[in-house]
Amino acid sequence: MHIVDLIIKKRDRYELTTDEIQEFVAAFTRGDVPDYQAAAFAMAVLLNGMSGRETTDLTLAMAHSGDTLDLTGVVDVALDKHSTGGVGDKTTLVVEPVVAACGLPVGKMSGRGLGFSGGTLDKMESIPGYRTDLTTEEFLKQLKEVGLVLTGQTGDLAPADGKLYALRDVTGTVPSLPLIASSIMSKKIAAGAQRIVLDVKVGVGAFMETEEAARALAETMVEIGRLAGRKTVALLSDMNQPLGVAVGNALEVREAIETLQGGGPADFREHALEVAAHLLLLGEAAPDLAGARQLAEAALSDGRAWTKFRALVAAQGGDVSYVDDPEKLPRAAQIETVAAPRAGVLAACNARVIGETSVMMGAGRLTKGQPIDHAVGIEVHAKVGDRLEAGTALFTLHAHNEDTLAEARARVLSACEWSDSAVARLPLFYGVVD
């Protein structure tokens, strides 16, 4: 079958066969499918969806488009954690050092920002020298010796996903359940993860805006994991408002460091501890979730997680002096506080608007391969349900110039809704799929 016939078939809402999906992925990986055809395929999938069988076939085809890792000879159990993307979601930077500090190695291949959602690699590259391009050999060596790896996708692991991932960001095809599920799980399967915790975001600042859609994505990925022989658990977590305070690369690294050193925003700390507890439970470090939570809290409070984070940065070539003194991290030229325009209760702080504003300021990408500004971003000083007086600090904007600062000021204020009466606080989590 010609690739254009396959695109037409999916455009017309027919189900693709296993062979057709494997043929497309193989041809795309070889470079025989140009970007414009791959983009058309992605748009057809976004508009018309895929069956569970098609999604699993796409996942496995991408996972086997290059090498796959077998970590059984390197660690006793290979753990991994993945977030579907959110605003202010720097959870990986805390969760993985916590789990590794408890004696369970974590080898993670992360991605860059997609749309309004920040990318873990972009955050870590705020640290001068930090390498996100480890080879497979370096990945395995560091996992065995340090017990913690946080790098980008290597060229020989799930290369089809790496190519499609970059296209989705600039073709409006990010929020597709089959593409999200297959992208996430193909990387996990290819990288050898045996036990996986998925942090599936719900809300206006997530790719799945409703709990129903997020649960469907979670169930799809958990089922893919089951079929591939991986123990997988998914948490449904809120993304109607930004997580923590910081939104933006260097700002989020600073917040993660504060949390690893015993501080940090209460909601972010709680979120990180809950995700870490589920990962520790899957790794059988504790008999139940309560015991796993105690292990996570101890690793955070006694400094072992912070020590593990420093070891990670050093192992991957980062200048540790920048994490020891976060004031050295990139800082924006223009910093301005935006005050609450009125007294009242904050009824909403639209995470999508905040994320899109951060991208506009330069913290994310509008085109494929576009460089980002690690210094810019937004600090969000209030949570839904907080009662504020007029003039109270609501946001702090970190901008490159006055023009973006002025636009950002108007945007962040438009993200807020107000009430004169009490407003219920948003939950951190909505449920678990296992």
C-alpha positions in Angstrom: 0.0 0.0 0.0 1.2 3.5 -0.8 1.4 5.8 2.2 -1.1 8.2 0.8 -3.7 5.3 0.5 -3.1 4.6 4.2 -3.7 8.2 5.1 -6.9 8.3 3.0 -8.1 5.1 4.7 -7.7 6.7 8.2 -9.1 10.0 7.0 -12.2 8.1 5.9 -12.6 6.5 9.3 -11.5 3.0 8.4 -9.5 0.8 10.8 -5.9 0.2 9.8 -4.5 -3.4 9.9 -1.5 -4.3 12.0 0.6 -4.7 8.8 -0.4 -1.2 7.6 0.6 0.4 10.8 3.9 -1.5 10.9 4.5 -0.5 7.3 3.9 3.2 8.0 6.1 3.3 11.1 8.9 1.4 9.3 8.8 3.7 6.3 8.6 6.8 8.4 11.6 5.7 10.4 13.6 5.0 7.3 12.9 8.5 6.0 10.7 7.3 3.2 7.7 9.3 4.5 8.1 13.1 4.4 7.0 15.3 7.2 3.9 16.5 5.4 2.6 13.0 5.0 3.4 12.1 8.6 1.6 15.3 9.7 -1.4 14.3 7.6 -1.5 10.9 9.2 -1.3 12.5 12.7 -4.2 14.8 11.9 -6.3 11.9 10.6 -5.7 10.1 13.8 -6.5 13.2 15.9 -9.8 13.7 14.0 -10.9 10.1 13.7 -9.2 8.2 16.6 -7.9 4.7 16.7 -9.3 1.5 18.1 -7.6 -0.1 21.1 -6.0 -2.7 18.9 -4.7 0.0 16.5 -3.3 2.0 19.4 -1.5 -1.0 20.8 -0.1 -1.9 17.3 1.1 1.7 16.8 2.8 1.6 20.3 4.6 -1.7 19.7 5.6 -0.7 16.1 7.2 2.5 17.5 8.8 0.7 20.4 10.4 -1.7 18.0 11.4 0.9 15.4 14.9 0.8 16.8 16.7 -0.9 19.7 15.0 -2.0 22.9 16.7 -2.1 26.2 16.7 -5.1 28.5 17.6 -3.8 32.0 17.3 -7.2 33.8 21.0 -7.5 34.0 21.5 -3.9 35.2 18.9 -3.5 37.9 16.6 -5.8 39.9 13.5 -3.9 38.8 13.4 -1.0 36.3 11.0 1.8 37.4 9.8 4.8 35.4 7.4 7.6 35.8 5.7 9.8 33.2 3.4 12.8 33.2 1.1 13.6 30.3 2.2 17.2 30.5 1.0 20.2 32.4 1.8 23.7 33.5 4.3 24.1 36.3 4.8 20.3 36.4 8.4 19.8 37.6 7.4 16.6 39.4 10.0 14.4 37.8 12.8 16.5 39.3 11.7 15.6 42.8 10.0 12.2 42.4 12.9 10.4 40.8 15.6 11.5 43.3 13.2 10.5 46.1 12.6 7.0 44.7 16.3 6.5 43.8 17.3 7.6 47.3 15.1 4.8 48.7 17.2 2.3 46.8 15.1 1.7 43.7 17.0 2.7 40.5 15.1 5.0 38.0 16.1 5.4 34.4 14.0 7.9 32.6 13.9 9.2 29.1 12.1 12.5 29.0 10.8 14.9 26.3 10.8 18.6 25.5 7.9 20.9 25.8 4.7 20.2 23.8 2.5 23.1 23.0 1.7 25.0 26.3 3.1 22.1 28.4 6.7 22.4 29.7 9.4 19.8 29.0 11.6 18.2 31.6 14.7 18.3 29.4 14.2 22.0 28.8 14.1 22.6 32.5 17.2 20.5 33.2 19.1 22.3 30.4 18.8 25.5 32.5 21.8 24.0 34.4 25.0 24.7 32.4 26.7 21.6 31.0 23.8 19.2 31.8 23.7 16.6 29.1 20.4 15.3 27.7 21.9 13.2 24.9 23.4 10.2 26.7 24.1 7.2 24.5 22.6 3.8 25.4 25.9 2.7 26.8 26.1 5.8 29.0 22.5 5.3 30.1 23.1 1.8 31.3 26.4 2.6 33.0 24.8 5.5 34.9 21.7 3.6 35.9 23.9 0.9 37.4 26.4 3.2 39.1 24.3 6.2 40.2 20.8 4.6 40.2 19.3 7.6 38.5 19.2 8.8 34.9 17.2 11.7 33.3 18.1 12.1 29.6 16.5 12.5 26.2 15.4 9.8 23.9 18.5 8.2 22.3 18.6 8.0 18.5 18.3 4.2 18.5 15.4 3.9 21.0 11.9 4.3 19.5 13.2 6.6 16.7 9.8 6.7 15.1 8.3 8.3 18.2 11.1 10.8 18.4 10.3 12.0 14.8 6.6 12.0 15.3 6.8 13.7 18.7 8.6 16.7 17.1 6.0 17.0 14.4 3.0 16.9 16.7 4.2 19.9 18.6 4.0 22.1 15.5 1.0 20.7 13.6 -1.8 21.0 16.2 -1.9 17.2 16.8 -0.7 17.1 20.4 -4.1 16.4 22.1 -4.8 13.0 20.4 -5.4 10.1 22.8 -3.9 7.4 20.5 -0.9 9.5 19.7 -0.3 10.5 23.4 -0.8 6.9 24.6 1.4 5.3 22.0 4.1 8.0 22.3 4.4 7.6 26.1 4.2 3.8 26.2 6.5 3.2 23.2 9.3 5.0 25.0 8.6 3.1 28.2 8.6 -0.3 26.5 11.7 0.5 24.4 13.6 1.8 27.4 13.0 -1.4 29.3 10.7 -0.1 32.1 9.1 -3.0 34.0 6.9 -0.9 36.4 5.4 2.4 35.4 3.5 5.1 37.2 1.6 7.5 34.9 0.6 11.0 36.0 -2.4 11.7 33.8 -3.4 15.4 34.0 -7.0 16.6 34.0 -8.3 20.0 33.3 -8.0 23.1 31.1 -4.2 23.0 31.4 -4.0 19.4 30.3 -4.4 17.7 26.9 -7.3 15.8 28.4 -9.7 18.5 29.7 -12.3 16.3 31.3 -12.0 13.5 33.9 -13.8 11.2 31.4 -11.2 11.8 28.7 -8.3 11.6 31.1 -9.6 8.3 32.5 -9.9 6.9 28.9 -6.3 7.8 28.2 -5.2 6.3 31.5 -7.1 3.1 30.9 -5.6 2.9 27.3 -2.1 3.2 28.6 -2.6 0.8 31.5 -4.0 -1.8 29.1 -1.1 -1.3 26.7 1.2 -1.9 29.7 -0.6 -5.0 30.6 -0.5 -6.4 27.1 3.3 -5.6 27.0 3.9 -7.3 30.4 4.6 -4.1 32.3 2.9 -3.4 35.7 1.3 0.0 35.2 -0.6 2.4 37.4 -2.1 5.7 36.4 -3.0 8.6 38.7 -5.5 11.2 37.6 -4.3 14.6 38.8 -5.6 18.2 38.5 -4.3 20.7 36.0 -7.0 23.3 36.1 -4.5 25.6 37.8 -0.7 25.5 37.6 1.1 23.1 39.9 3.2 24.8 42.5 4.2 28.4 42.0 6.8 28.4 39.2 6.1 28.1 35.4 9.2 28.3 33.3 12.4 26.4 33.0 15.0 27.9 35.4 12.1 29.0 37.7 10.9 25.4 38.0 14.4 24.1 38.6 14.7 26.5 41.6 11.4 25.3 42.9 12.3 21.7 42.6 15.6 22.4 44.5 13.7 24.2 47.3 11.4 21.2 47.6 14.3 18.7 47.7 15.8 20.8 50.5 12.6 20.6 52.6 10.7 23.6 51.4 8.7 24.3 48.2 5.0 25.0 47.7 2.7 22.7 49.7 0.6 21.5 46.8 3.7 20.6 44.7 5.4 18.8 47.6 2.2 16.8 48.3 1.8 15.9 44.7 5.4 14.7 44.4 5.2 12.6 47.5 2.0 10.9 46.3 3.5 10.0 42.9 6.7 8.8 44.6 4.8 6.6 47.0 3.0 4.8 44.2 6.3 4.2 42.4 7.8 2.8 45.5 4.8 0.6 46.0 5.1 -0.8 42.5 8.8 -1.4 43.1 7.8 -3.4 46.2 9.9 -1.2 48.6 6.9 -1.2 51.0 4.0 -3.5 51.6 1.3 -0.8 51.2 0.9 2.8 50.1 1.1 4.2 53.6 4.5 2.5 54.1 5.7 3.8 50.7 4.6 7.3 51.6 6.6 7.1 54.8 9.7 6.1 52.9 9.3 9.0 50.4 8.8 11.5 53.2 11.9 10.3 55.0 14.1 10.5 51.8 12.9 14.0 51.3 13.3 15.2 54.9 16.7 13.7 55.7 18.4 15.1 52.6 19.0 11.8 50.8 16.8 12.9 47.8 18.7 16.1 47.5 22.0 14.3 47.6 20.8 12.0 44.8 19.7 15.0 42.7 23.2 16.5 43.0 24.7 13.1 42.0 22.4 13.1 38.9 23.5 16.6 37.8 27.2 15.8 38.3 26.9 12.4 36.5 25.4 14.1 33.4 28.0 16.9 33.2 26.0 19.6 34.9 27.7 22.4 36.9 26.7 21.4 40.5 27.5 24.9 41.7 24.3 26.1 39.9 22.1 23.8 42.0 24.0 24.5 45.2 23.4 28.2 44.5 20.2 28.5 42.4 20.7 32.3 42.3 23.3 31.5 39.6 20.6 30.0 37.3 19.4 32.2 34.3 17.5 35.3 35.3 15.2 37.4 33.1 16.1 41.0 32.3 12.6 42.3 33.2 10.9 41.2 36.5 7.6 42.6 37.5 4.9 41.9 40.1 1.3 41.9 39.0 -1.2 42.8 41.8 -4.7 41.5 42.4 -7.0 44.0 40.7 -9.7 43.6 43.3 -10.5 42.0 46.6 -12.2 38.7 46.6 -11.8 34.9 46.3 -9.8 33.5 43.4 -12.3 31.3 41.6 -10.1 30.2 38.7 -6.6 30.6 37.4 -6.7 29.1 33.9 -3.6 26.9 33.6 -3.8 26.8 29.8 -3.7 30.6 29.6 -0.7 30.7 32.0 1.1 28.0 30.0 0.4 29.7 26.7 1.6 33.0 28.1 4.9 31.4 29.3 5.4 30.0 25.7 4.7 33.5 24.3 7.4 34.9 26.6 9.9 32.4 25.2 9.8 29.5 27.7 8.4 27.1 25.0 8.4 26.6 21.3 6.1 27.9 18.6 8.0 26.2 15.7 9.9 22.9 15.4 13.5 23.2 16.8 13.0 26.8 18.1 15.4 27.7 20.9 13.9 28.6 24.2 14.8 31.2 26.9 15.4 29.4 30.1 15.1 32.5 32.2 11.6 33.6 31.4 8.4 32.5 33.0 5.7 33.2 35.6 5.3 32.8 39.3 1.7 32.2 40.4 1.3 33.4 44.0 -2.4 32.4 44.7 -4.4 29.2 44.5 -8.1 28.8 43.7 -10.0 29.3 46.9 -7.6 31.9 48.3 -9.1 35.2 49.6 -7.0 38.1 48.5 -7.0 41.9 49.1 -6.7 44.3 46.2 -3.0 45.0 45.6 -1.8 41.7 46.9 0.9 40.1 44.8 -0.8 37.7 42.3 1.9 37.0 39.7 5.5 37.7 39.2 6.5 38.0 35.5 10.0 37.2 34.3 10.3 38.5 30.8 13.0 39.2 28.2 11.8 42.6 27.2 9.1 45.2 27.8 7.0 44.2 24.9 6.5 40.6 26.1 6.1 41.9 29.6 3.2 44.1 28.7 1.4 41.3 26.7 2.0 38.8 29.5 0.6 41.2 32.1 -2.8 41.4 30.2 -2.8 37.6 29.6 -2.3 36.5 33.2 -5.0 38.8 34.5 -7.4 37.4 31.9 -6.7 33.9 33.3 -8.3 34.8 36.6 -11.9 34.7 37.7 -13.1 36.1 41.0 -15.9 35.5 43.5 -17.2 37.4 46.5 -18.1 34.2 48.3 -16.2 31.1 49.3 -14.9 28.9 46.5 -14.0 25.2 46.9 -10.4 24.4 46.6 -9.4 22.1 43.7 -8.3 18.5 44.5 -4.8 17.4 43.7 -6.0 13.9 42.5 -9.2 12.5 41.1 -8.5 8.8 41.2 -6.3 5.9 40.3 -6.4 3.4 37.4 -4.6 0.1 37.9 
